[in-house]
């Protein structure tokens, strides 16, 4: 059965703090600023908010954020587990709440000191994952301690099966950086790299090099979701949530899926794509631009295949043809992505997808963006959303 939530909720406001490596501020301060900016963006007041959604790993309690910005009564609040896989999951929760009348104005937020505070590159050794000691105990003794090492394992298998080369990883990382050069909000604004620098950069875990790995960032982002009816009267053009899904797949694990018969595929993203497309009746050909979760460069390749832009094993040819670049078939990560703008667990990607549909990205494609795809997470419960213009 297909969920009947297509076009019943719209994103009307987006807001972010500055992105840095040392905010010098509390995470609550970052969250409050991002939420207030998102409300200001659409002309709503904190007293209009009656729902909130965030990540289970966010350290900012809803009661604290609500009190800090001056909310009144909340009728709905919810949290989505896991890291990057939660970003579009928050949109799903907000859309369901709005579509069913449980709440009318829902704020989705994520704020963290992901560089000056907890560092996700510490992985298991830094207590990134608590409560999964038995699960991780099977492969920690072999040096598989961090997200980079886990993704590197999947990538090696994918490259072996498909013939994918380092050229494809470079193209993803380089095209993303080229977008960041024009984005004043990006950490790597006006800081290019070329192939020689990519090749000689620090090796993280083969085949991943420094520029294949996302940043660790301090910052906060928020989006405001309400009904399409209310969206018509607000400051910014509403962006419809055409379809949104958050999925688990058989034999999935948290961050890893080493026990599946094949580790070089991501069936959970296949499921999310099928569900989101079915909700709205759209197809890959209808997607004009994308923000694809890029904690690591190779996972962009796998998601291009999951969402039907190319067949399995064809992502290298797709990206090397320039399809992710400004004049390409699918301008992708036009804000600089998590590789080159900031790593706010993908919520900054939702913001960029909204800008693409509004027509306000600093790297706005020349063609009209009627529909933009934004995805979240790979290796954890994962998902995506298709956003579109309101009539």
C-alpha positions as a Markdown table, in Angstrom:
| # | Residue | x | y | z |
|---|---|---|---|---|
| 1 | Unk | 0.0 | 0.0 | 0.0 |
| 2 | Unk | 1.3 | 3.4 | -1.0 |
| 3 | Unk | 1.3 | 6.1 | 1.7 |
| 4 | Unk | -1.2 | 8.9 | 0.9 |
| 5 | Unk | 0.9 | 11.9 | 2.0 |
| 6 | Unk | 2.0 | 13.3 | -1.4 |
| 7 | Unk | 1.7 | 17.1 | -1.7 |
| 8 | Unk | -0.1 | 17.3 | 1.7 |
| 9 | Unk | 2.8 | 19.2 | 3.4 |
| 10 | Unk | 5.1 | 21.9 | 2.3 |
| 11 | Unk | 8.5 | 23.3 | 3.4 |
| 12 | Unk | 8.1 | 27.1 | 3.9 |
| 13 | Unk | 11.2 | 28.1 | 5.9 |
| 14 | Unk | 14.9 | 27.3 | 6.1 |
| 15 | Unk | 17.5 | 28.5 | 8.4 |
| 16 | Unk | 21.1 | 27.8 | 9.4 |
| 17 | Unk | 23.9 | 29.1 | 11.6 |
| 18 | Unk | 27.4 | 29.7 | 10.3 |
| 19 | Unk | 29.4 | 26.5 | 9.6 |
| 20 | Unk | 32.7 | 26.2 | 11.4 |
| 21 | Unk | 35.2 | 23.9 | 13.1 |
| 22 | Unk | 34.9 | 25.7 | 16.4 |
| 23 | Unk | 31.6 | 27.5 | 17.1 |
| 24 | Unk | 32.5 | 28.5 | 20.6 |
| 25 | Unk | 28.9 | 28.1 | 21.5 |
| 26 | Unk | 26.6 | 25.6 | 23.0 |
| 27 | Unk | 24.6 | 23.2 | 20.7 |
| 28 | Unk | 21.4 | 24.6 | 22.2 |
| 29 | Unk | 22.5 | 28.1 | 21.0 |
| 30 | Unk | 23.1 | 26.7 | 17.5 |
| 31 | Unk | 19.7 | 24.9 | 17.5 |
| 32 | Unk | 17.8 | 28.0 | 18.7 |
| 33 | Unk | 19.4 | 30.3 | 16.1 |
| 34 | Unk | 18.8 | 27.9 | 13.2 |
| 35 | Unk | 15.1 | 27.4 | 14.2 |
| 36 | Unk | 14.5 | 31.1 | 14.7 |
| 37 | Unk | 16.1 | 31.9 | 11.3 |
| 38 | Unk | 13.9 | 29.3 | 9.6 |
| 39 | Unk | 10.8 | 30.9 | 11.1 |
| 40 | Unk | 12.0 | 34.3 | 10.1 |
| 41 | Unk | 12.5 | 33.1 | 6.6 |
| 42 | Unk | 8.8 | 32.3 | 6.2 |
| 43 | Unk | 7.4 | 35.0 | 8.4 |
| 44 | Unk | 6.1 | 32.7 | 11.2 |
| 45 | Unk | 6.5 | 33.3 | 14.9 |
| 46 | Unk | 7.7 | 30.8 | 17.5 |
| 47 | Unk | 4.2 | 30.9 | 18.9 |
| 48 | Unk | 2.9 | 29.4 | 15.6 |
| 49 | Unk | 5.0 | 26.2 | 16.1 |
| 50 | Unk | 3.1 | 23.3 | 17.4 |
| 51 | Unk | 5.4 | 20.4 | 16.5 |
| 52 | Unk | 9.1 | 19.6 | 16.5 |
| 53 | Unk | 11.2 | 16.7 | 15.0 |
| 54 | Unk | 14.9 | 16.0 | 15.4 |
| 55 | Unk | 17.4 | 13.2 | 15.6 |
| 56 | Unk | 17.7 | 10.8 | 18.6 |
| 57 | Unk | 21.4 | 11.7 | 18.7 |
| 58 | Unk | 20.7 | 15.5 | 18.9 |
| 59 | Unk | 21.6 | 16.8 | 22.3 |
| 60 | Unk | 19.0 | 19.5 | 22.3 |
| 61 | Unk | 15.8 | 18.6 | 24.0 |
| 62 | Unk | 12.6 | 19.8 | 22.4 |
| 63 | Unk | 11.5 | 21.4 | 25.6 |
| 64 | Unk | 14.8 | 23.4 | 25.8 |
| 65 | Unk | 14.6 | 24.6 | 22.1 |
| 66 | Unk | 10.9 | 25.5 | 22.5 |
| 67 | Unk | 11.6 | 27.5 | 25.6 |
| 68 | Unk | 14.7 | 29.1 | 24.2 |
| 69 | Unk | 12.9 | 30.6 | 21.2 |
| 70 | Unk | 9.6 | 31.3 | 22.9 |
| 71 | Unk | 7.2 | 28.6 | 21.7 |
| 72 | Unk | 3.9 | 28.0 | 23.4 |
| 73 | Unk | 2.1 | 24.6 | 23.5 |
| 74 | Unk | 3.4 | 21.8 | 21.4 |
| 75 | Unk | 1.0 | 19.1 | 20.2 |
| 76 | Unk | 3.6 | 16.9 | 18.6 |
| 77 | Unk | 7.2 | 15.9 | 18.9 |
| 78 | Unk | 9.2 | 13.0 | 17.5 |
| 79 | Unk | 12.8 | 11.8 | 17.0 |
| 80 | Unk | 14.4 | 9.7 | 14.3 |
| 81 | Unk | 17.2 | 7.2 | 15.1 |
| 82 | Unk | 20.7 | 7.1 | 13.6 |
| 83 | Unk | 22.8 | 9.7 | 12.1 |
| 84 | Unk | 22.7 | 10.8 | 8.4 |
| 85 | Unk | 19.8 | 8.4 | 7.8 |
| 86 | Unk | 17.5 | 10.6 | 9.9 |
| 87 | Unk | 17.5 | 13.8 | 7.9 |
| 88 | Unk | 14.7 | 13.1 | 5.5 |
| 89 | Unk | 13.1 | 10.9 | 8.1 |
| 90 | Unk | 12.4 | 14.1 | 10.0 |
| 91 | Unk | 10.6 | 15.4 | 6.9 |
| 92 | Unk | 8.5 | 12.2 | 6.8 |
| 93 | Unk | 7.4 | 12.6 | 10.5 |
| 94 | Unk | 6.6 | 16.3 | 9.9 |
| 95 | Unk | 4.7 | 15.5 | 6.7 |
| 96 | Unk | 2.6 | 12.8 | 8.4 |
| 97 | Unk | 1.8 | 15.1 | 11.3 |
| 98 | Unk | 0.7 | 17.9 | 9.0 |
| 99 | Unk | -1.2 | 15.7 | 6.6 |
| 100 | Unk | -3.2 | 14.1 | 9.4 |
| 101 | Unk | -3.9 | 17.3 | 11.3 |
| 102 | Unk | -1.9 | 16.3 | 14.3 |
| 103 | Unk | 0.1 | 19.5 | 14.0 |
| 104 | Unk | 0.1 | 22.5 | 11.6 |
| 105 | Unk | 3.6 | 24.0 | 11.9 |
| 106 | Unk | 6.4 | 21.5 | 12.5 |
| 107 | Unk | 10.1 | 22.5 | 12.8 |
| 108 | Unk | 12.7 | 19.9 | 11.9 |
| 109 | Unk | 16.2 | 20.7 | 13.3 |
| 110 | Unk | 19.7 | 19.4 | 13.8 |
| 111 | Unk | 22.5 | 21.2 | 15.7 |
| 112 | Unk | 25.9 | 19.8 | 16.8 |
| 113 | Unk | 29.4 | 20.7 | 17.6 |
| 114 | Unk | 30.6 | 17.9 | 15.4 |
| 115 | Unk | 34.2 | 19.1 | 15.2 |
| 116 | Unk | 35.0 | 21.0 | 18.4 |
| 117 | Unk | 32.8 | 18.5 | 20.4 |
| 118 | Unk | 32.3 | 14.9 | 19.6 |
| 119 | Unk | 34.2 | 13.8 | 16.5 |
| 120 | Unk | 32.5 | 11.2 | 14.4 |
| 121 | Unk | 35.7 | 10.1 | 12.8 |
| 122 | Unk | 36.6 | 8.6 | 16.1 |
| 123 | Unk | 34.1 | 5.9 | 15.3 |
| 124 | Unk | 33.7 | 3.0 | 17.7 |
| 125 | Unk | 36.9 | 3.9 | 19.4 |
| 126 | Unk | 35.4 | 7.3 | 20.3 |
| 127 | Unk | 32.1 | 5.8 | 21.5 |
| 128 | Unk | 30.3 | 6.9 | 18.4 |
| 129 | Unk | 28.0 | 3.9 | 18.8 |
| 130 | Unk | 27.0 | 2.9 | 22.3 |
| 131 | Unk | 24.9 | -0.2 | 22.9 |
| 132 | Unk | 26.1 | -2.2 | 19.9 |
| 133 | Unk | 29.3 | -3.6 | 21.5 |
| 134 | Unk | 28.5 | -7.2 | 20.5 |
| 135 | Unk | 27.7 | -6.2 | 16.9 |
| 136 | Unk | 30.9 | -4.2 | 16.5 |
| 137 | Unk | 32.9 | -6.7 | 18.5 |
| 138 | Unk | 32.9 | -9.1 | 15.5 |
| 139 | Unk | 35.1 | -6.8 | 13.4 |
| 140 | Unk | 36.7 | -4.3 | 15.7 |
| 141 | Unk | 39.7 | -6.6 | 16.2 |
| 142 | Unk | 40.4 | -6.5 | 12.5 |
| 143 | Unk | 40.7 | -2.7 | 12.5 |
| 144 | Unk | 37.2 | -1.8 | 11.2 |
| 145 | Unk | 36.7 | 0.9 | 13.7 |
| 146 | Unk | 35.3 | 3.9 | 11.9 |
| 147 | Unk | 32.7 | 4.9 | 9.3 |
| 148 | Unk | 35.5 | 5.5 | 6.8 |
| 149 | Unk | 36.8 | 1.9 | 7.2 |
| 150 | Unk | 33.3 | 0.5 | 6.8 |
| 151 | Unk | 32.5 | 2.4 | 3.7 |
| 152 | Unk | 35.9 | 1.6 | 2.3 |
| 153 | Unk | 35.1 | -2.1 | 2.6 |
| 154 | Unk | 31.8 | -1.7 | 0.7 |
| 155 | Unk | 33.6 | 0.5 | -1.9 |
| 156 | Unk | 36.4 | -2.1 | -2.6 |
| 157 | Unk | 33.7 | -4.7 | -3.2 |
| 158 | Unk | 31.7 | -2.4 | -5.5 |
| 159 | Unk | 34.8 | -1.5 | -7.5 |
| 160 | Unk | 35.7 | -5.1 | -7.8 |
| 161 | Unk | 32.3 | -6.0 | -9.1 |
| 162 | Unk | 31.7 | -3.1 | -11.5 |
| 163 | Unk | 35.2 | -2.1 | -12.6 |
| 164 | Unk | 34.6 | 1.4 | -11.1 |
| 165 | Unk | 37.9 | 3.3 | -10.7 |
| 166 | Unk | 39.3 | 6.1 | -8.6 |
| 167 | Unk | 38.3 | 8.5 | -11.5 |
| 168 | Unk | 34.7 | 8.3 | -10.5 |
| 169 | Unk | 35.4 | 9.1 | -6.8 |
| 170 | Unk | 37.5 | 12.1 | -7.9 |
| 171 | Unk | 34.7 | 13.3 | -10.2 |
| 172 | Unk | 32.2 | 13.3 | -7.3 |
| 173 | Unk | 34.5 | 15.0 | -4.9 |
| 174 | Unk | 35.8 | 17.5 | -7.5 |
| 175 | Unk | 32.4 | 18.5 | -8.9 |
| 176 | Unk | 31.1 | 19.0 | -5.4 |
| 177 | Unk | 34.1 | 21.2 | -4.5 |
| 178 | Unk | 33.5 | 23.3 | -7.6 |
| 179 | Unk | 30.1 | 24.2 | -6.4 |
| 180 | Unk | 31.4 | 25.1 | -3.0 |
| 181 | Unk | 33.8 | 27.6 | -4.5 |
| 182 | Unk | 30.8 | 29.9 | -5.2 |
| 183 | Unk | 29.0 | 29.4 | -1.9 |
| 184 | Unk | 30.0 | 31.8 | 0.9 |
| 185 | Unk | 28.4 | 29.6 | 3.5 |
| 186 | Unk | 30.7 | 26.6 | 2.5 |
| 187 | Unk | 33.8 | 25.9 | 4.6 |
| 188 | Unk | 35.7 | 25.4 | 1.4 |
| 189 | Unk | 34.5 | 28.6 | -0.3 |
| 190 | Unk | 37.0 | 29.7 | -2.9 |
| 191 | Unk | 39.4 | 26.8 | -2.0 |
| 192 | Unk | 39.8 | 24.6 | -5.0 |
| 193 | Unk | 41.7 | 21.4 | -5.5 |
| 194 | Unk | 42.9 | 19.7 | -8.7 |
| 195 | Unk | 43.6 | 16.0 | -9.6 |
| 196 | Unk | 47.2 | 16.2 | -8.5 |
| 197 | Unk | 46.2 | 17.5 | -5.0 |
| 198 | Unk | 43.5 | 14.8 | -4.8 |
| 199 | Unk | 45.9 | 12.0 | -5.7 |
| 200 | Unk | 48.6 | 13.2 | -3.2 |
| 201 | Unk | 46.2 | 14.0 | -0.4 |
| 202 | Unk | 46.3 | 11.9 | 2.8 |
| 203 | Unk | 45.1 | 8.4 | 2.5 |
| 204 | Unk | 42.3 | 7.6 | 4.9 |
| 205 | Unk | 41.4 | 4.0 | 4.2 |
| 206 | Unk | 41.9 | 2.6 | 0.7 |
| 207 | Unk | 40.4 | 3.6 | -1.7 |
| 208 | Unk | 39.2 | 6.7 | 0.3 |
| 209 | Unk | 41.5 | 9.7 | 0.3 |
| 210 | Unk | 41.1 | 12.9 | 2.3 |
| 211 | Unk | 38.8 | 14.6 | -0.3 |
| 212 | Unk | 36.5 | 11.6 | -0.4 |
| 213 | Unk | 35.5 | 12.0 | 3.2 |
| 214 | Unk | 33.0 | 14.5 | 4.5 |
| 215 | Unk | 33.9 | 17.2 | 7.0 |
| 216 | Unk | 33.4 | 17.4 | 10.7 |
| 217 | Unk | 31.4 | 20.6 | 11.4 |
| 218 | Unk | 29.9 | 22.7 | 14.0 |
| 219 | Unk | 26.5 | 24.3 | 13.1 |
| 220 | Unk | 22.8 | 24.0 | 13.0 |
| 221 | Unk | 20.1 | 23.8 | 10.4 |
| 222 | Unk | 16.3 | 23.8 | 10.5 |
| 223 | Unk | 13.3 | 23.6 | 8.2 |
| 224 | Unk | 9.7 | 24.5 | 8.8 |
| 225 | Unk | 6.9 | 22.3 | 7.4 |
| 226 | Unk | 3.2 | 23.3 | 7.2 |
| 227 | Unk | 0.1 | 22.8 | 5.2 |
| 228 | Unk | 0.0 | 23.8 | 1.5 |
| 229 | Unk | -3.0 | 26.0 | 2.3 |
| 230 | Unk | -1.1 | 28.0 | 5.0 |
| 231 | Unk | 2.0 | 28.0 | 2.8 |
| 232 | Unk | 0.2 | 30.2 | 0.2 |
| 233 | Unk | 0.1 | 33.1 | 2.6 |
| 234 | Unk | 3.7 | 33.1 | 3.8 |
| 235 | Unk | 6.8 | 35.0 | 2.9 |
| 236 | Unk | 8.5 | 32.4 | 0.7 |
| 237 | Unk | 7.1 | 30.2 | -2.0 |
| 238 | Unk | 6.1 | 26.8 | -0.5 |
| 239 | Unk | 8.0 | 23.7 | -1.6 |
| 240 | Unk | 5.8 | 20.6 | -1.7 |
| 241 | Unk | 6.9 | 17.3 | -0.3 |
| 242 | Unk | 5.9 | 15.2 | -3.3 |
| 243 | Unk | 7.1 | 12.0 | -1.8 |
| 244 | Unk | 9.3 | 10.9 | 1.2 |
| 245 | Unk | 10.4 | 7.6 | 2.6 |
| 246 | Unk | 12.5 | 6.3 | 5.4 |
| 247 | Unk | 13.4 | 2.6 | 5.1 |
| 248 | Unk | 15.1 | -0.4 | 6.6 |
| 249 | Unk | 16.0 | -3.5 | 4.6 |
| 250 | Unk | 16.4 | -7.2 | 5.5 |
| 251 | Unk | 19.6 | -8.1 | 7.3 |
| 252 | Unk | 20.5 | -4.4 | 7.7 |
| 253 | Unk | 22.8 | -3.4 | 10.5 |
| 254 | Unk | 23.7 | 0.0 | 12.1 |
| 255 | Unk | 26.3 | 1.6 | 9.8 |
| 256 | Unk | 27.4 | -1.8 | 8.3 |
| 257 | Unk | 25.8 | -4.7 | 6.5 |
| 258 | Unk | 28.6 | -7.2 | 6.5 |
| 259 | Unk | 26.3 | -10.2 | 7.0 |
| 260 | Unk | 24.3 | -9.8 | 3.8 |
| 261 | Unk | 25.0 | -12.1 | 0.8 |
| 262 | Unk | 26.2 | -9.0 | -1.1 |
| 263 | Unk | 27.7 | -5.9 | 0.6 |
| 264 | Unk | 28.1 | -3.8 | -2.5 |
| 265 | Unk | 24.5 | -2.8 | -2.8 |
| 266 | Unk | 22.1 | -0.8 | -0.7 |
| 267 | Unk | 18.6 | -2.3 | -0.9 |
| 268 | Unk | 17.3 | 0.0 | 1.8 |
| 269 | Unk | 17.8 | 3.0 | -0.6 |
| 270 | Unk | 16.2 | 1.0 | -3.4 |
| 271 | Unk | 13.2 | 0.6 | -1.2 |
| 272 | Unk | 13.1 | 4.3 | -0.3 |
| 273 | Unk | 13.3 | 5.3 | -4.0 |
| 274 | Unk | 10.5 | 2.9 | -5.0 |
| 275 | Unk | 8.3 | 4.2 | -2.2 |
| 276 | Unk | 8.9 | 7.9 | -2.8 |
| 277 | Unk | 8.3 | 7.6 | -6.5 |
| 278 | Unk | 5.2 | 5.6 | -6.0 |
| 279 | Unk | 3.7 | 8.2 | -3.6 |
| 280 | Unk | 3.8 | 11.0 | -6.2 |
| 281 | Unk | 3.8 | 9.1 | -9.5 |
| 282 | Unk | 7.1 | 10.7 | -10.6 |
| 283 | Unk | 10.1 | 9.0 | -12.3 |
| 284 | Unk | 13.8 | 9.6 | -12.5 |
| 285 | Unk | 13.3 | 11.6 | -15.7 |
| 286 | Unk | 11.2 | 14.1 | -13.7 |
| 287 | Unk | 14.0 | 15.0 | -11.3 |
| 288 | Unk | 15.8 | 18.1 | -12.4 |
| 289 | Unk | 18.5 | 18.4 | -9.7 |
| 290 | Unk | 19.6 | 16.5 | -6.6 |
| 291 | Unk | 21.2 | 16.7 | -3.3 |
| 292 | Unk | 22.7 | 13.2 | -2.6 |
| 293 | Unk | 24.0 | 12.3 | 0.8 |
| 294 | Unk | 27.8 | 12.4 | 0.5 |
| 295 | Unk | 29.4 | 11.4 | 3.8 |
| 296 | Unk | 31.8 | 9.7 | 1.4 |
| 297 | Unk | 32.2 | 10.2 | -2.3 |
| 298 | Unk | 31.4 | 6.6 | -3.4 |
| 299 | Unk | 28.0 | 6.5 | -1.7 |
| 300 | Unk | 26.9 | 9.1 | -4.2 |
| 301 | Unk | 27.5 | 6.5 | -7.0 |
| 302 | Unk | 25.4 | 3.9 | -5.3 |
| 303 | Unk | 22.5 | 6.2 | -4.7 |
| 304 | Unk | 22.4 | 7.4 | -8.3 |
| 305 | Unk | 21.8 | 3.8 | -9.2 |
| 306 | Unk | 19.2 | 3.2 | -6.5 |
| 307 | Unk | 17.2 | 6.2 | -7.7 |
| 308 | Unk | 17.2 | 5.0 | -11.3 |
| 309 | Unk | 19.5 | 7.6 | -12.9 |
| 310 | Unk | 21.6 | 4.8 | -14.2 |
| 311 | Unk | 21.8 | 1.0 | -13.9 |
| 312 | Unk | 23.9 | -0.9 | -11.4 |
| 313 | Unk | 27.6 | -0.5 | -12.3 |
| 314 | Unk | 26.9 | 2.4 | -14.6 |
| 315 | Unk | 27.4 | 5.3 | -12.1 |
| 316 | Unk | 31.0 | 5.8 | -13.0 |
| 317 | Unk | 30.1 | 6.5 | -16.7 |
| 318 | Unk | 27.2 | 8.7 | -15.5 |
| 319 | Unk | 29.4 | 11.0 | -13.4 |
| 320 | Unk | 32.4 | 11.1 | -15.7 |
| 321 | Unk | 30.0 | 12.3 | -18.4 |
| 322 | Unk | 29.6 | 15.5 | -16.4 |
| 323 | Unk | 26.1 | 14.8 | -15.3 |
| 324 | Unk | 26.6 | 16.2 | -11.8 |
| 325 | Unk | 28.0 | 19.5 | -13.0 |
| 326 | Unk | 26.1 | 22.7 | -13.7 |
| 327 | Unk | 25.2 | 21.9 | -17.3 |
| 328 | Unk | 24.7 | 18.2 | -16.7 |
| 329 | Unk | 21.7 | 16.0 | -16.7 |
| 330 | Unk | 21.5 | 16.1 | -12.9 |
| 331 | Unk | 23.2 | 19.1 | -11.1 |
| 332 | Unk | 24.1 | 17.5 | -7.8 |
| 333 | Unk | 25.1 | 18.9 | -4.4 |
| 334 | Unk | 25.1 | 22.4 | -5.7 |
| 335 | Unk | 25.8 | 23.8 | -2.2 |
| 336 | Unk | 29.1 | 21.9 | -1.9 |
| 337 | Unk | 27.6 | 18.9 | -0.1 |
| 338 | Unk | 28.9 | 17.5 | 3.1 |
| 339 | Unk | 32.2 | 17.1 | 1.4 |
| 340 | Unk | 32.7 | 20.8 | 0.9 |
| 341 | Unk | 30.0 | 22.9 | 2.6 |
| 342 | Unk | 29.4 | 21.3 | 6.0 |
| 343 | Unk | 28.4 | 18.1 | 7.7 |
| 344 | Unk | 25.1 | 18.8 | 9.5 |
| 345 | Unk | 23.9 | 15.2 | 9.1 |
| 346 | Unk | 22.3 | 16.1 | 5.8 |
| 347 | Unk | 19.8 | 18.7 | 7.0 |
| 348 | Unk | 21.8 | 21.4 | 5.1 |
| 349 | Unk | 21.2 | 19.2 | 2.1 |
| 350 | Unk | 17.4 | 19.6 | 2.6 |
| 351 | Unk | 17.9 | 23.3 | 2.7 |
| 352 | Unk | 19.7 | 23.3 | -0.6 |
| 353 | Unk | 17.0 | 21.1 | -2.2 |
| 354 | Unk | 14.5 | 23.8 | -1.1 |
| 355 | Unk | 16.6 | 26.5 | -2.6 |
| 356 | Unk | 16.9 | 24.6 | -5.9 |
| 357 | Unk | 13.1 | 24.4 | -6.2 |
| 358 | Unk | 12.7 | 28.0 | -5.1 |
| 359 | Unk | 15.3 | 29.0 | -7.7 |
| 360 | Unk | 17.6 | 30.7 | -5.2 |
| 361 | Unk | 20.7 | 28.4 | -5.0 |
| 362 | Unk | 24.0 | 30.2 | -5.5 |
| 363 | Unk | 24.6 | 27.6 | -8.2 |
| 364 | Unk | 21.1 | 27.6 | -9.6 |
| 365 | Unk | 20.9 | 25.4 | -12.8 |
| 366 | Unk | 19.9 | 27.2 | -15.9 |
| 367 | Unk | 17.1 | 24.9 | -16.5 |
| 368 | Unk | 14.0 | 25.2 | -14.3 |
| 369 | Unk | 14.0 | 22.9 | -11.3 |
| 370 | Unk | 10.5 | 21.7 | -10.9 |
| 371 | Unk | 11.5 | 18.7 | -8.8 |
| 372 | Unk | 14.6 | 18.1 | -6.7 |
| 373 | Unk | 15.7 | 14.9 | -4.9 |
| 374 | Unk | 17.3 | 15.0 | -1.5 |
| 375 | Unk | 18.6 | 11.8 | 0.1 |
| 376 | Unk | 19.9 | 10.9 | 3.6 |
| 377 | Unk | 22.2 | 8.2 | 4.9 |
| 378 | Unk | 23.7 | 5.1 | 3.5 |
| 379 | Unk | 24.6 | 2.1 | 5.6 |
| 380 | Unk | 22.1 | 3.1 | 8.2 |
| 381 | Unk | 18.3 | 3.2 | 7.9 |
| 382 | Unk | 18.0 | 5.6 | 5.0 |
| 383 | Unk | 15.7 | 7.5 | 2.8 |
| 384 | Unk | 14.9 | 10.4 | 0.5 |
| 385 | Unk | 12.4 | 13.0 | -0.4 |
| 386 | Unk | 11.2 | 14.5 | -3.7 |
| 387 | Unk | 10.4 | 18.2 | -3.4 |
| 388 | Unk | 8.5 | 20.1 | -6.0 |
| 389 | Unk | 7.0 | 23.5 | -6.9 |
| 390 | Unk | 3.6 | 24.5 | -5.7 |
| 391 | Unk | 1.1 | 25.5 | -8.4 |
